[in-house]
Amino acid sequence: MSYQALPKELHIQDSSIAGQGIFAKEDIPDNTFLGMSHLLLGEVIYRTPLGGFINHSEDPNCLKYFDDGFYFIRTKKAIKSGEELFLKYTFYEITS
């Protein structure tokens, strides 16, 4: 098995939200496991390609969950082919 930066049903493309984003290449059912987005080692957070390209939304279609130093992403609802994936960012405090 060779390394894949993203699951087969996802790809990176230009986003109208912020530069580039993660998009579905095919329909993805609700509650589908998509992979690891971040790794927490001590106080340092490392992003995978999935975590580095997924954009923020106050109404996300994906959610992240934490398990023993790893952050994973699941779909929160069914996602249609061509639709961009979003998380609600909570790692960093955003100030103006």
ABEGO torsion letter per residue (X at the ends): XBBBABBAABBBBBBAABGBBBBBABBBBBGBBAEBABBBBEABBBBBAAAAABBBBABBABBBBBBGGBBBBBBABBBBBGBBBBBBBAABBBBX
